[in-house]
Amino acid sequence: MRSELPVAAWGHAVLHASELIRIRPSSEHKYSPSQLLTGHEPDISHLKIFGCAVYVPIAPPHRTKMGPQRRMGIYVGFDSPTIIKYLEPTTGDLFKARYADCHFNESEFLTLGGETNKLVEEISWNQTSLNWQDPRTLACESKVHKIINLQKLANKLPDSFVDPEKVTKSYIPACNAPVRIDIQKGINEVATESNARKKRGRPIGSKDKNPRESKKGAIGNEVKETIDMAVADPKEPNREIWDANPHALEMNEDHEPTSILECTQISDWLKWKEAINVELSSLKKRDVFGPTLRTPSEIKPLGHKWVFVRKRNENNEIVRHKARLVAQGFSQRPGIDYEETYSPVVDATTFRFLISLAIREHLDLRLMDVVTAYLYSPLDNEIYMRLLEGIELKDKDKKGSRDQYCIRLNKSLYGLKQSGRMWYNRLSEYLVKEGYKNDPISPCIFIKKFANKRFVIIAVYVDDLNIFGTSGEIAQIVEYLKKEFEMKDLGKTKFCLGLQLDPMVVRSLGLDSDPFGPKKDEEEVLGPEVPYLSAIGALMYLASHTRPDICFAVNLLSRFSSCPTQRHWNEIKHLLRYLQGTVDLGIFYTNHNKEGLVGFADAGYQSDPHNGKSQTGYVFTHGGTTISWRSMKQTISTTSSNHAEILAIHETSRECVWLRSMTQHIRSNCGMDDEKGPTVMYEDNAACIAQLKEGYIKGDRTKHILPKFFFTHDLQKDGEVQVVQVRSSDNSADLFTKALPTSTLRKFTHQIGMRRLKDFQG
């Protein structure tokens, strides 16, 4: 063979040859076997020469910025048009990688065993010119022959194809370099011990004075009996079969159980039991499970797991217990088990604009939740899952092992990679059929216009539907949705997407009923140890949704996520103390201000002196209240404050174009008049405003600035935006580019529409 691989790799060659036979025509027929079977011409764009060199990306844990980004392998076939197989040259281990991530060199063929074989062939022991400096000895001869002998033995060892223990399987499209670990003798016995025994800390072989086997066995039988009943004939009525577990353990109420067995050991077991019954009933009602069949050789069924969550309201009170049976979608293979996975959801900026619009136009808000939304969606691929515990095999199949059988999924299940997309397509088709319109600008906004300038807007965030409109039209769409989906009417929107909406009414609160009062005696104080990354993640969500006043600080602290120090952690605590002191500060929407879209832009020149980078900040208000903002470090090193301001106004203009498209799309489809005239954007740098007005001039002042950053000039020329100068002391975007004194911070937060609840209390 051209690849010159050892005989041990012959099996890979045979499999590769068989795949080629399957997809190519034969002398007896002009169509290939694959085309005769499937009815369409097979794709051969992924075919490569067997044994050629392939360069695959190195996984992030083993890749460094200064080191190699790819490693070399030996191509030995494919699992599918999107997944290839390759051997690691030095060890012979078999790996899999995504075809699109690989680079092939079909003119290069590596030697299995790395450079060792080549080195042995190139060594010549007849060189005599330097023998006088290093004379040959018996010890040298012995070592050379020992090396050659070891190499011959290595070539005779079985490779990964015939030794399954050496195969590293992974259906995740990434480079999965193995980490070899020396396992000490006796470690296997310890690893096989149950988690419960390891937690109790008893040595192997010791006896438990109070054995729990009877308890566990009783619980296990109880769980199995329950699932047996739940997946039985769906025509039979549901029966109450679980009793409260007398051996329930007192655990922390905030602890989320991870298995049914753990649920039975918690004081609120009866509520978890009810949640499990509800989930299993939903699976039967939606006809999620298809027929049970013996697993074909080419099928790799997915696993499954139970997930338990306590749902809470805006007051952090537990309102219900929720159980989900989820598929282990992490083992799905691209191109085989799924194609596309992207599912759009409404973004925070659009949602804030809709709230502003609802306040100005006196619209009603209503929140609906689709019960088990994903279970309504048919699948676009054949998906098979391992048998759920409790599903009994037919008499003719009981001879075989349960592991030999699987169940086909008729509908999408939580955990599958394409579930979100399938649900969006299902809901979108249903709403479009009723006359609702959406647009690629805001694919999760569905609008229907009625007579007398009435309309309904539906903002979709997975299974949460926020409905804006007049009460009569909202009632119509609610009834229409309930005809097709099981819905829960959550009433007026108060808590959604982690955002709490409060009505601004004059109220007087006593000391006992004040939600912002000091800590009570029965309340517990959380521990002070909080991981840096977790704190940053929580702060970033807060800064991007309801607290623009901390956006700059969070952007600055997030730069040290990979190497935080005590100094950075102290700043995190300082920020948390600020939030604690302003816990009632939020975005206030009013209907007294009829102002349209207005923007502010600013740049902080060399705000990062260590890297010589500046900061971009912008904010857009609608009706005097902020709906969009950003604080980010510029990627280009600017040479002057004027240069930095041009980059900042460029980013602001890009956001402005999208905001204008989104708001005009919603207003026009609702029958509202479009906001006339250009969008005003305020900037405090006079030189920047003058240059943007004149356009790109290749002179001493601007010859180093790329022409694309004068995009704002074209927008002004077309009448879409108007850049107006404002004093630095009145530029609200300063809030996003630099640290400010307390008085200035309060001024700008008030200027962009942020208020405290105590300001509205009588």
Secondary structure in CASP SS format (residue, H / E / C, confidence):
PFRMAT SS
TARGET T0000
AUTHOR 0000-0000-0000
METHOD secondary structure of the structure
MODEL  1
M C 1.00
R C 1.00
S C 1.00
E C 1.00
L C 1.00
P C 1.00
V H 1.00
A H 1.00
A H 1.00
W H 1.00
G H 1.00
H H 1.00
A H 1.00
V H 1.00
L H 1.00
H H 1.00
A H 1.00
S H 1.00
E H 1.00
L H 1.00
I H 1.00
R H 1.00
I H 1.00
R C 1.00
P C 1.00
S E 1.00
S C 1.00
E C 1.00
H E 1.00
K C 1.00
Y C 1.00
S C 1.00
P H 1.00
S H 1.00
Q H 1.00
L H 1.00
L H 1.00
T H 1.00
G C 1.00
H C 1.00
E C 1.00
P C 1.00
D C 1.00
I C 1.00
S C 1.00
H C 1.00
L C 1.00
K C 1.00
I C 1.00
F C 1.00
G C 1.00
C E 1.00
A E 1.00
V E 1.00
Y E 1.00
V E 1.00
P E 1.00
I C 1.00
A C 1.00
P H 1.00
P H 1.00
H H 1.00
R C 1.00
T C 1.00
K C 1.00
M C 1.00
G C 1.00
P C 1.00
Q C 1.00
R E 1.00
R E 1.00
M E 1.00
G E 1.00
I E 1.00
Y E 1.00
V E 1.00
G E 1.00
F E 1.00
D E 1.00
S E 1.00
P C 1.00
T C 1.00
I E 1.00
I E 1.00
K E 1.00
Y E 1.00
L E 1.00
E C 1.00
P C 1.00
T C 1.00
T C 1.00
G C 1.00
D C 1.00
L E 1.00
F E 1.00
K E 1.00
A E 1.00
R E 1.00
Y H 1.00
A H 1.00
D H 1.00
C C 1.00
H E 1.00
F E 1.00
N E 1.00
E E 1.00
S E 1.00
E E 1.00
F E 1.00
L C 1.00
T C 1.00
L C 1.00
G C 1.00
G C 1.00
E C 1.00
T H 1.00
N H 1.00
K H 1.00
L H 1.00
V H 1.00
E H 1.00
E H 1.00
I C 1.00
S C 1.00
W C 1.00
N C 1.00
Q C 1.00
T C 1.00
S C 1.00
L C 1.00
N C 1.00
W C 1.00
Q C 1.00
D C 1.00
P C 1.00
R C 1.00
T C 1.00
L H 1.00
A H 1.00
C H 1.00
E H 1.00
S H 1.00
K H 1.00
V H 1.00
H H 1.00
K H 1.00
I H 1.00
I H 1.00
N H 1.00
L H 1.00
Q H 1.00
K H 1.00
L H 1.00
A H 1.00
N H 1.00
K H 1.00
L C 1.00
P C 1.00
D C 1.00
S C 1.00
F C 1.00
V C 1.00
D C 1.00
P H 1.00
E H 1.00
K H 1.00
V C 1.00
T C 1.00
K C 1.00
S C 1.00
Y C 1.00
I C 1.00
P C 1.00
A C 1.00
C C 1.00
N C 1.00
A C 1.00
P C 1.00
V C 1.00
R C 1.00
I C 1.00
D C 1.00
I C 1.00
Q C 1.00
K C 1.00
G C 1.00
I H 1.00
N H 1.00
E H 1.00
V H 1.00
A H 1.00
T C 1.00
E C 1.00
S C 1.00
N H 1.00
A H 1.00
R H 1.00
K H 1.00
K H 1.00
R H 1.00
G C 1.00
R C 1.00
P C 1.00
I C 1.00
G C 1.00
S C 1.00
K C 1.00
D C 1.00
K C 1.00
N C 1.00
P C 1.00
R C 1.00
E H 1.00
S H 1.00
K H 1.00
K H 1.00
G H 1.00
A H 1.00
I H 1.00
G H 1.00
N H 1.00
E H 1.00
V H 1.00
K H 1.00
E H 1.00
T H 1.00
I H 1.00
D H 1.00
M H 1.00
A H 1.00
V C 1.00
A C 1.00
D C 1.00
P C 1.00
K C 1.00
E C 1.00
P C 1.00
N C 1.00
R C 1.00
E C 1.00
I C 1.00
W C 1.00
D C 1.00
A C 1.00
N C 1.00
P C 1.00
H C 1.00
A C 1.00
L E 1.00
E C 1.00
M C 1.00
N C 1.00
E C 1.00
D C 1.00
H C 1.00
E C 1.00
P C 1.00
T C 1.00
S C 1.00
I H 1.00
L H 1.00
E H 1.00
C H 1.00
T C 1.00
Q C 1.00
I E 1.00
S C 1.00
D C 1.00
W H 1.00
L H 1.00
K H 1.00
W H 1.00
K H 1.00
E H 1.00
A H 1.00
I H 1.00
N H 1.00
V H 1.00
E H 1.00
L H 1.00
S H 1.00
S H 1.00
L H 1.00
K H 1.00
K H 1.00
R C 1.00
D C 1.00
V C 1.00
F E 1.00
G E 1.00
P E 1.00
T E 1.00
L E 1.00
R E 1.00
T C 1.00
P C 1.00
S C 1.00
E C 1.00
I C 1.00
K C 1.00
P C 1.00
L E 1.00
G C 1.00
H E 1.00
K E 1.00
W E 1.00
V E 1.00
F E 1.00
V E 1.00
R E 1.00
K E 1.00
R E 1.00
N C 1.00
E C 1.00
N C 1.00
N C 1.00
E C 1.00
I E 1.00
V E 1.00
R E 1.00
H E 1.00
K E 1.00
A E 1.00
R E 1.00
L E 1.00
V E 1.00
A E 1.00
Q C 1.00
G H 1.00
F H 1.00
S H 1.00
Q C 1.00
R C 1.00
P E 1.00
G C 1.00
I C 1.00
D C 1.00
Y E 1.00
E C 1.00
E C 1.00
T C 1.00
Y C 1.00
S C 1.00
P C 1.00
V C 1.00
V C 1.00
D C 1.00
A H 1.00
T H 1.00
T H 1.00
F H 1.00
R H 1.00
F H 1.00
L H 1.00
I H 1.00
S H 1.00
L H 1.00
A H 1.00
I H 1.00
R H 1.00
E H 1.00
H C 1.00
L C 1.00
D E 1.00
L E 1.00
R E 1.00
L E 1.00
M E 1.00
D E 1.00
V E 1.00
V C 1.00
T C 1.00
A H 1.00
Y H 1.00
L H 1.00
Y H 1.00
S C 1.00
P E 1.00
L C 1.00
D C 1.00
N C 1.00
E C 1.00
I C 1.00
Y E 1.00
M E 1.00
R E 1.00
L C 1.00
L C 1.00
E C 1.00
G C 1.00
I C 1.00
E C 1.00
L C 1.00
K C 1.00
D H 1.00
K H 1.00
D H 1.00
K C 1.00
K C 1.00
G C 1.00
S C 1.00
R H 1.00
D H 1.00
Q H 1.00
Y E 1.00
C E 1.00
I E 1.00
R E 1.00
L E 1.00
N C 1.00
K E 1.00
S C 1.00
L C 1.00
Y C 1.00
G C 1.00
L C 1.00
K C 1.00
Q C 1.00
S H 1.00
G H 1.00
R H 1.00
M H 1.00
W H 1.00
Y H 1.00
N H 1.00
R H 1.00
L H 1.00
S H 1.00
E H 1.00
Y H 1.00
L H 1.00
V H 1.00
K H 1.00
E C 1.00
G C 1.00
Y C 1.00
K E 1.00
N E 1.00
D E 1.00
P C 1.00
I C 1.00
S E 1.00
P E 1.00
C E 1.00
I E 1.00
F E 1.00
I E 1.00
K E 1.00
K E 1.00
F C 1.00
A C 1.00
N C 1.00
K C 1.00
R C 1.00
F E 1.00
V E 1.00
I E 1.00
I E 1.00
A E 1.00
V E 1.00
Y E 1.00
V C 1.00
D C 1.00
D E 1.00
L E 1.00
N E 1.00
I E 1.00
F E 1.00
G E 1.00
T C 1.00
S H 1.00
G H 1.00
E H 1.00
I H 1.00
A H 1.00
Q H 1.00
I H 1.00
V H 1.00
E H 1.00
Y H 1.00
L H 1.00
K H 1.00
K H 1.00
E H 1.00
F C 1.00
E C 1.00
M E 1.00
K E 1.00
D E 1.00
L C 1.00
G C 1.00
K C 1.00
T C 1.00
K C 1.00
F E 1.00
C E 1.00
L C 1.00
G C 1.00
L E 1.00
Q E 1.00
L C 1.00
D C 1.00
P C 1.00
M C 1.00
V C 1.00
V C 1.00
R E 1.00
S C 1.00
L C 1.00
G C 1.00
L C 1.00
D C 1.00
S C 1.00
D C 1.00
P C 1.00
F C 1.00
G C 1.00
P C 1.00
K C 1.00
K C 1.00
D C 1.00
E C 1.00
E C 1.00
E C 1.00
V C 1.00
L C 1.00
G C 1.00
P C 1.00
E C 1.00
V C 1.00
P C 1.00
Y H 1.00
L H 1.00
S H 1.00
A H 1.00
I H 1.00
G H 1.00
A H 1.00
L H 1.00
M H 1.00
Y H 1.00
L H 1.00
A H 1.00
S H 1.00
H H 1.00
T C 1.00
R C 1.00
P H 1.00
D H 1.00
I H 1.00
C H 1.00
F H 1.00
A H 1.00
V H 1.00
N H 1.00
L H 1.00
L H 1.00
S H 1.00
R H 1.00
F H 1.00
S C 1.00
S C 1.00
C C 1.00
P C 1.00
T C 1.00
Q H 1.00
R H 1.00
H H 1.00
W H 1.00
N H 1.00
E H 1.00
I H 1.00
K H 1.00
H H 1.00
L H 1.00
L H 1.00
R H 1.00
Y H 1.00
L H 1.00
Q H 1.00
G H 1.00
T C 1.00
V C 1.00
D C 1.00
L E 1.00
G E 1.00
I E 1.00
F C 1.00
Y C 1.00
T C 1.00
N C 1.00
H C 1.00
N C 1.00
K C 1.00
E C 1.00
G C 1.00
L E 1.00
V E 1.00
G E 1.00
F E 1.00
A E 1.00
D E 1.00
A E 1.00
G E 1.00
Y E 1.00
Q E 1.00
S E 1.00
D E 1.00
P C 1.00
H C 1.00
N C 1.00
G C 1.00
K E 1.00
S E 1.00
Q E 1.00
T E 1.00
G E 1.00
Y E 1.00
V E 1.00
F E 1.00
T E 1.00
H E 1.00
G C 1.00
G C 1.00
T E 1.00
T E 1.00
I E 1.00
S E 1.00
W E 1.00
R E 1.00
S E 1.00
M E 1.00
K E 1.00
Q C 1.00
T C 1.00
I C 1.00
S C 1.00
T C 1.00
T C 1.00
S C 1.00
S H 1.00
N H 1.00
H H 1.00
A H 1.00
E H 1.00
I H 1.00
L H 1.00
A H 1.00
I H 1.00
H H 1.00
E H 1.00
T H 1.00
S H 1.00
R H 1.00
E H 1.00
C H 1.00
V H 1.00
W H 1.00
L H 1.00
R H 1.00
S H 1.00
M H 1.00
T H 1.00
Q H 1.00
H H 1.00
I H 1.00
R H 1.00
S H 1.00
N H 1.00
C C 1.00
G C 1.00
M C 1.00
D C 1.00
D C 1.00
E C 1.00
K C 1.00
G C 1.00
P C 1.00
T E 1.00
V E 1.00
M E 1.00
Y E 1.00
E E 1.00
D C 1.00
N C 1.00
A H 1.00
A H 1.00
C H 1.00
I H 1.00
A H 1.00
Q H 1.00
L H 1.00
K H 1.00
E H 1.00
G C 1.00
Y C 1.00
I C 1.00
K C 1.00
G C 1.00
D C 1.00
R C 1.00
T C 1.00
K C 1.00
H C 1.00
I C 1.00
L C 1.00
P H 1.00
K H 1.00
F H 1.00
F H 1.00
F H 1.00
T H 1.00
H H 1.00
D H 1.00
L H 1.00
Q H 1.00
K H 1.00
D C 1.00
G C 1.00
E C 1.00
V E 1.00
Q E 1.00
V E 1.00
V E 1.00
Q E 1.00
V C 1.00
R C 1.00
S H 1.00
S H 1.00
D H 1.00
N C 1.00
S H 1.00
A H 1.00
D H 1.00
L H 1.00
F H 1.00
T C 1.00
K C 1.00
A C 1.00
L C 1.00
P C 1.00
T H 1.00
S H 1.00
T H 1.00
L H 1.00
R H 1.00
K H 1.00
F H 1.00
T H 1.00
H H 1.00
Q H 1.00
I C 1.00
G C 1.00
M E 1.00
R E 1.00
R E 1.00
L H 1.00
K H 1.00
D H 1.00
F H 1.00
Q E 1.00
G C 1.00
END
